[in-house]
Amino acid sequence: MKKISILFVCGAGLGSSFACQMSTEDVLQKLGVEAKLDHSDISSAVSVKPDIIMTGQNFKTQFEKFTIDPAQTTIIYLKNIVSKPEIEEKLAPVLREKGILA
């Protein structure tokens, strides 16, 4: 099975992106999914080309300024970046769509 890459993004690439990553690790473990996880700031995120970018809803307008191929990278915007129920609700369908989750 392909290992999916997920990039967690915030303004500086340190605080909230790492908090989101830790919450998502628990969700992935619950779903039985292995993934390559990393965190970054917005400007660096565009060049990484992960399968999924997870970030706060407040960064949506900044991401809209960049050209990101939706066929390659799905962006998931979260209202609460540490809410495991919200993360699972938004991440599980994307994982199914990408063939990672049955």
N, C-alpha and C positions, 0 to 999 in steps of 0.2 A: 504494500500500500504506500502511496505517495505521502510524504511528510509535508504538510502544509506550512507555509510561513506566514506569521502574523506579526505586524509591526504596530506598536503602541506609540501614539504620537501626542505630544503636548508642546507648549510654547518653547520650553527650554530643553525638553527631551530627558528630564531627570525625575521630577516629582510625581505629577499626576499620571504620567504615562507608565511609570513603574508600579504605581498603586493599581492601575487598571490591569497591568500584566499579571500581578499577583492574584487578583480576583478571577481573572480569566483562567489562570492555571488550575484553580479549583474546579471551574466549570468544565474545562477540557478533561480533567481527570474523571469527573462524574460521567462524562459522555464517552470515555474510553478512547480519546483522540490524542495522538502524539503530534506535536507541532514544534516548529522552530520559532522561538519567540525572541523578540528584540524590542528595544524602545529607542525613540529618536525625537529630535525637534522637527518642526514642519518643513523647513527648507531642505533638510537632509533626506527627509522621507520620500520626496519625489524621485530621487535618483536610485532608491533601493529596489523598487519594483517587487514588493511582497505580494502574496496571494490575497491577503486581507490587511487593511489598515483599520485599526480601532482608535477612535478619538472622541473627544467631547463634542457635543452639539455646538458649543460656542466657537469651534474652529471651522465650521462648515463654510463660511464665507471666504476664509483664507484658502481652503482647499479648492474652492471653485475657481480661483485665479490660476491654478496649475492645470496642465494637461495630463490627466491620468487615464490610461486605457482601461475602461470598465470591463473589457473582455479579459484582461489580465489581473487587475486589482479591484477588489470590492471594498468600498469604504463603509464602515459601520459607525454611525454617529450615536453616541450615548448621552442621555440626559443626566444619568448618574454613573460615572465611570467605575464605581466600585460595587454597583448593584449586581450581584450574581444572578438574580432572576431576570433582570433586563439584559444582561450579557448573554445568558442562555437563550432567551427569547429571540434575540437578534442574530446571534452567532449560529445557532443550530440550523436554520434554514439555508444559510450561506454554505455551511459545511456540507449539507445534503446536495445543494446545487453544484458544488465542486466535486462531488463524488467521494467525499471523505467520510461521511456519516450516512448510514443506511436509513 
